[in-house]
């Protein structure tokens, strides 16, 4: 693990689904827990260590994200032969990266793709339910755009089945199956059915992938969608300032489409906790969703997910902001966003106001401190009413008013 500018980087590997290990770097905030997770897909024949990939990833981390950047099969430090890959395998690699992230940390909510990696994230997003937003950097509207890079060799590949091609000073073997796969992907329908927020970033002076590709992607996509011009940048974002600018824009934009707190489960969800096979790390299945729970390292855990109390606070926080949203919408009030900050502690009964009567003032009771931010052009009366409504959220009432009966019985078999 290495540290740089408040970023800690872990070397990880994951299986691409075809028995080959792909090399990756997981960039994390040095001190705080990530607010959300993202996956970065690099450009054609590039690697996770490209200057742009590193600067985009680390800048996102400065905004509180954790970012997984990896080498596609046959590139960088990953196993496999590049000659045996194609665009479809890149999409499979990307989906595998998202699955690994969900299994070991948390499912990604943002996909960022550079150049052909941008086309890959547009194609892969539909297969990753957790993704709420997709950002592309200099992406082609069609994968077969990269054929222009090997135009002088296409006839040889078609005739002989493969050819050795020089790309950016390195030799790669291109096979006929690679060409056929690129041509088989019709992206317009996939972009139109993305059903995720989309941010298209492109340099008007891009000489590798023309800016008309950005126009085609933007036109095919449905709202919410945005376009940002990377004026003065080149295709590879070789100037660190350009890469950092792009990442700053992505971070500010993506925040609008991501929840401010962990998703909570409704009381009707079927929840299963799979006992730890190592330390305290526990997998939870909540309906069709997967969540990792763990304990902090100081408690003997590996800190791979929220603690049980963290999940409890997340449920209360999510229920609170959902309740406020429903009430404000019903009233037609201008609530832009509700943000709920929570903390749990054991306090002495004698020090706890509004905790009820206690026979022993030296006893400790559970206390949850909840601080609510109401963002929007609300007047004082509306704000006061919303704070009252917060106490009516179902999880709050369950915790503070309900008589909860927990019935334990052995499972059959």
C-alpha positions in Angstrom: 0.0 0.0 0.0 1.2 3.5 -0.8 0.0 7.0 0.2 -0.1 10.2 -1.8 -1.9 13.5 -1.2 -4.3 12.0 1.3 -4.8 8.9 -0.8 -4.0 5.3 0.1 -3.7 2.9 -2.7 -4.1 -0.9 -2.4 -3.0 -3.4 -4.9 -5.7 -6.0 -5.6 -6.5 -8.6 -8.2 -9.7 -10.2 -9.3 -10.8 -13.0 -11.7 -12.1 -11.9 -15.1 -14.5 -14.8 -15.3 -12.2 -16.7 -17.7 -9.7 -17.8 -15.2 -7.3 -14.9 -15.6 -6.3 -12.5 -12.8 -6.7 -8.8 -13.6 -4.5 -6.3 -11.8 -6.1 -3.3 -10.1 -5.5 -0.4 -7.8 -8.1 0.7 -5.2 -7.6 4.3 -4.3 -9.1 5.2 -0.9 -9.4 8.3 1.3 -6.5 8.2 3.7 -8.5 8.9 6.9 -12.2 9.0 6.3 -14.4 6.2 5.0 -15.4 6.5 1.4 -18.8 8.2 0.7 -19.3 6.0 -2.3 -17.4 3.8 -4.8 -16.5 4.2 -8.5 -14.8 2.2 -11.2 -12.5 3.7 -13.8 -12.1 2.1 -17.2 -9.0 3.2 -19.2 -8.5 3.9 -22.9 -7.7 1.5 -25.7 -4.3 -0.3 -25.2 -3.6 2.0 -22.2 -3.4 0.9 -18.5 -4.6 1.8 -15.0 -1.3 3.7 -14.6 -1.9 6.2 -17.4 -1.4 9.7 -16.1 -5.0 10.6 -16.7 -6.3 7.5 -14.9 -4.1 8.2 -11.9 -5.0 11.9 -11.6 -8.8 11.4 -12.2 -8.9 8.6 -9.6 -6.9 10.5 -6.9 -8.9 13.7 -7.5 -12.1 11.8 -7.0 -10.7 10.4 -3.8 -10.0 13.9 -2.6 -13.8 14.4 -2.8 -14.5 11.4 -0.7 -14.8 8.6 -3.3 -13.0 5.3 -3.4 -12.0 4.4 -7.0 -11.1 1.0 -8.5 -8.9 1.3 -11.7 -7.8 -1.8 -13.4 -6.0 -3.2 -16.4 -8.1 -4.9 -19.0 -7.1 -8.5 -19.9 -3.7 -8.7 -21.6 -2.8 -5.1 -20.7 -0.6 -3.6 -18.0 -0.1 -6.1 -15.2 -3.1 -8.2 -16.0 -3.0 -11.8 -17.2 -4.2 -13.0 -20.5 -3.3 -12.3 -24.2 -4.4 -9.0 -25.7 -4.8 -10.8 -29.1 -7.6 -12.9 -27.6 -9.6 -10.0 -26.3 -12.2 -7.7 -27.9 -14.7 -5.1 -26.9 -17.1 -7.6 -25.4 -14.4 -9.0 -23.2 -13.6 -5.5 -22.0 -17.2 -5.1 -21.0 -17.1 -8.4 -19.2 -13.9 -7.3 -17.4 -15.6 -4.1 -16.3 -18.6 -6.0 -14.9 -16.2 -8.3 -13.1 -14.5 -5.3 -11.5 -17.9 -4.0 -10.3 -18.8 -7.4 -8.9 -15.5 -7.7 -7.0 -15.9 -4.2 -5.6 -19.4 -5.1 -4.4 -18.3 -8.4 -2.8 -15.3 -6.9 -1.0 -16.3 -3.3 -0.3 -19.5 -1.9 -1.6 -21.2 -1.9 -5.0 -20.1 1.0 -7.3 -22.4 3.9 -7.8 -20.4 5.6 -10.5 -18.6 4.4 -13.7 -16.0 6.6 -15.4 -14.6 5.6 -18.8 -11.9 7.1 -20.9 -12.0 6.8 -24.7 -12.9 3.2 -25.5 -13.3 2.7 -21.8 -16.1 5.2 -22.1 -17.9 3.1 -24.6 -17.4 0.1 -22.3 -19.0 1.8 -19.3 -22.0 2.9 -21.5 -22.4 -0.8 -22.4 -21.7 -2.3 -19.0 -23.9 0.1 -16.9 -27.1 -1.9 -17.6 -25.5 -5.0 -16.0 -24.6 -3.2 -12.7 -27.8 -2.3 -10.8 -26.0 -0.2 -8.2 -24.7 2.3 -10.7 -26.5 5.7 -10.5 -24.3 7.8 -12.8 -21.9 7.3 -15.8 -19.3 9.7 -17.0 -17.3 9.5 -20.2 -14.1 11.2 -21.2 -13.3 11.5 -24.9 -15.4 8.4 -25.7 -16.3 7.3 -29.2 -20.0 6.9 -30.0 -19.3 3.5 -31.6 -16.6 1.0 -30.5 -15.6 0.5 -34.1 -14.2 4.1 -34.2 -10.9 2.6 -33.0 -10.6 0.9 -36.4 -9.3 4.2 -37.6 -6.2 3.7 -35.5 -5.4 0.5 -37.5 -6.8 1.4 -40.8 -3.6 0.5 -42.7 -3.8 -3.1 -41.3 -7.4 -3.9 -41.6 -7.1 -5.5 -45.1 -4.2 -7.7 -43.8 -6.3 -8.8 -40.7 -9.3 -9.6 -42.9 -7.1 -11.6 -45.4 -4.7 -13.4 -43.0 -6.8 -13.5 -39.8 -4.4 -11.3 -37.8 -1.7 -8.6 -38.0 0.9 -7.0 -35.8 0.1 -3.4 -35.3 2.2 -0.6 -33.8 0.1 1.5 -31.4 1.7 4.3 -29.3 5.1 2.7 -29.8 4.1 -0.8 -28.7 3.3 -3.9 -30.8 -0.1 -5.5 -30.5 -1.6 -8.5 -32.4 -5.1 -7.7 -33.8 -7.2 -10.6 -34.9 -10.2 -10.8 -37.2 -12.5 -11.6 -34.2 -11.5 -8.3 -32.7 -12.8 -6.4 -35.8 -16.0 -8.5 -36.0 -16.8 -7.9 -32.4 -16.3 -4.1 -32.7 -18.6 -3.9 -35.7 -21.3 -6.0 -34.0 -22.0 -3.4 -31.2 -24.8 -1.0 -32.0 -24.5 1.6 -29.2 -27.3 4.0 -29.9 -30.0 1.7 -28.4 -27.8 1.0 -25.4 -27.2 4.7 -24.8 -30.9 5.4 -25.2 -31.8 2.8 -22.6 -29.0 3.7 -20.2 -31.5 4.8 -17.4 -28.6 6.4 -15.5 -27.5 10.0 -15.2 -24.9 10.7 -17.9 -22.1 13.2 -18.1 -20.2 13.5 -21.4 -16.8 15.3 -21.2 -14.9 15.9 -24.4 -12.2 18.2 -25.8 -13.3 20.2 -28.9 -9.8 19.8 -30.3 -9.6 16.0 -29.7 -7.8 14.7 -32.9 -8.2 11.0 -32.0 -11.9 10.9 -31.2 -13.6 13.9 -32.7 -16.1 15.9 -30.6 -18.9 14.9 -33.0 -18.8 11.6 -31.0 -19.8 13.5 -27.9 -22.7 15.1 -29.8 -23.9 11.6 -31.0 -23.7 10.2 -27.4 -25.5 13.2 -26.0 -28.2 13.1 -28.6 -28.9 9.4 -28.1 -29.1 9.6 -24.3 -32.2 10.5 -22.4 -32.2 13.0 -19.5 -30.7 13.5 -17.0 -27.7 14.2 -19.2 -25.0 16.9 -19.3 -22.1 17.9 -21.5 -18.8 19.6 -20.4 -16.2 20.9 -22.8 -12.6 20.1 -21.9 -11.2 23.2 -23.7 -7.5 22.9 -24.5 -7.1 19.3 -23.5 -5.8 16.5 -25.7 -7.3 13.1 -26.1 -5.2 11.4 -23.4 -5.5 14.3 -20.9 -1.8 14.3 -20.6 -1.8 17.6 -18.7 -2.5 16.8 -15.0 -4.5 20.0 -14.7 -7.0 18.8 -17.4 -7.4 15.4 -15.7 -8.0 17.0 -12.3 -10.5 19.5 -13.8 -12.4 16.7 -15.3 -12.5 14.8 -12.0 -13.6 17.8 -10.1 -16.5 18.3 -12.5 -17.4 14.6 -12.2 -17.4 14.7 -8.4 -19.5 17.8 -8.2 -22.0 16.5 -10.8 -22.3 13.0 -9.5 -23.2 14.2 -6.0 -26.5 15.3 -7.3 -27.5 11.8 -8.3 -26.2 9.8 -5.3 -28.0 9.3 -1.9 -26.6 11.3 1.0 -26.8 8.3 3.3 -26.7 4.5 3.1 -29.8 2.8 1.6 -32.0 1.4 4.2 -34.2 -1.8 3.9 -37.9 -1.8 4.3 -39.5 -4.0 6.9 -40.8 -6.3 4.2 -37.3 -7.1 2.8 -36.0 -10.6 3.3 -32.6 -10.3 5.0 -30.0 -13.1 5.4 -26.7 -12.7 7.3 -24.0 -15.2 6.2 -21.6 -15.9 9.1 -18.0 -14.7 8.9 -15.4 -17.1 7.4 -12.7 -14.7 8.4 -12.6 -12.3 11.4 -16.0 -10.5 11.6 -16.6 -9.8 7.9 -20.3 -10.7 7.2 -22.2 -10.8 4.0 -25.8 -9.6 4.1 -28.3 -10.2 1.4 -31.2 -7.7 1.5 -33.8 -8.8 -1.0 -31.7 -8.7 -4.3 -29.0 -6.5 -2.8 -25.7 -7.5 -1.2 -24.1 -5.6 1.7 -20.9 -6.2 3.6 -20.8 -5.7 7.4 -17.7 -5.7 9.5 -16.1 -4.3 12.7 -13.4 -1.6 12.8 -9.8 -2.8 13.1 -9.6 -1.6 16.7 -12.4 -4.1 17.5 -10.6 -7.0 15.7 -12.3 -6.6 12.4 -11.0 -5.7 8.9 -13.2 -2.6 8.4 -14.5 -3.9 5.0 -18.0 -2.6 5.6 -20.2 -0.7 8.1 -20.5 -2.0 11.6 -23.8 -3.4 12.7 -24.5 -0.1 14.5 -23.4 1.7 11.4 -26.0 -0.2 9.4 -28.6 0.6 12.1 -27.8 4.3 11.9 -27.9 4.1 8.1 -31.4 2.7 8.2 -32.6 5.5 10.5 -30.9 8.1 8.3 -32.3 6.8 5.1 -35.8 6.4 6.5 -35.6 10.0 7.9 -34.7 11.6 4.5 -37.2 9.5 2.6 -40.0 10.5 5.0 -39.0 14.2 4.6 -38.9 13.9 0.9 -42.4 12.3 0.7 -43.9 14.9 3.0 -42.3 17.9 1.2 -43.3 16.5 -2.2 -46.9 16.1 -1.0 -47.0 19.6 0.3 -45.2 21.1 -2.7 -42.5 22.6 -0.6 -39.1 23.5 -2.1 -37.0 21.0 -0.3 -33.9 20.4 -2.5 -32.3 17.8 -0.3 -32.4 16.5 3.3 -29.1 15.4 4.8 -29.1 13.4 8.0 -26.0 13.0 10.2 -26.1 10.4 12.9 -24.0 9.2 15.8 -24.5 6.4 18.3 -23.1 6.3 21.9 -23.6 4.8 25.3 -24.2 7.5 27.8 -24.9 7.6 31.6 -28.6 7.6 32.3 -28.2 10.7 34.5 -26.7 12.6 31.6 -29.3 11.7 29.0 -32.2 14.1 28.7 -35.5 12.8 27.5 -34.4 9.2 28.0 -37.2 8.3 30.4 -37.1 7.3 34.0 -34.2 5.0 35.2 -33.9 3.3 38.5 -30.1 3.5 38.3 -28.7 6.8 37.2 -25.3 5.2 36.9 -26.6 2.8 34.2 -25.7 3.4 30.6 -28.3 3.8 27.9 -28.2 4.0 24.1 -28.3 7.4 22.6 -28.5 8.4 18.9 -27.8 12.0 18.0 -29.4 13.0 14.7 -28.6 16.3 13.0 -30.7 17.2 10.0 -29.8 19.7 7.2 -32.7 21.0 5.1 -31.5 22.4 1.9 -33.8 24.6 -0.2 -35.7 27.9 -0.1 -37.8 26.9 2.9 -39.3 29.4 5.3 -39.0 29.0 9.1 -42.5 27.4 9.5 -41.7 24.8 6.9 -38.4 23.9 8.4 -39.9 23.5 11.9 -42.6 21.3 10.6 -40.2 19.1 8.7 -38.1 18.6 11.8 -41.3 17.4 13.6 -42.1 15.0 10.7 -38.6 13.5 11.0 -39.7 11.9 14.3 -42.5 10.2 12.4 -40.4 8.1 10.1 -41.1 4.4 10.6 -37.6 3.4 11.7 -37.5 6.2 14.3 -40.9 5.1 15.7 -39.7 1.5 15.8 -36.6 2.4 17.7 -38.1 4.9 20.1 -41.7 3.7 20.6 -42.1 0.2 19.5 -42.1 -2.9 21.7 -39.9 -5.1 19.6 -40.2 -8.8 20.0 -37.3 -10.9 18.6 -38.3 -14.5 18.3 -35.3 -16.9 17.8 -35.8 -20.4 16.4 -33.6 -23.0 14.7 -33.7 -23.3 10.9 -35.1 -26.6 9.6 -32.6 -29.2 8.5 
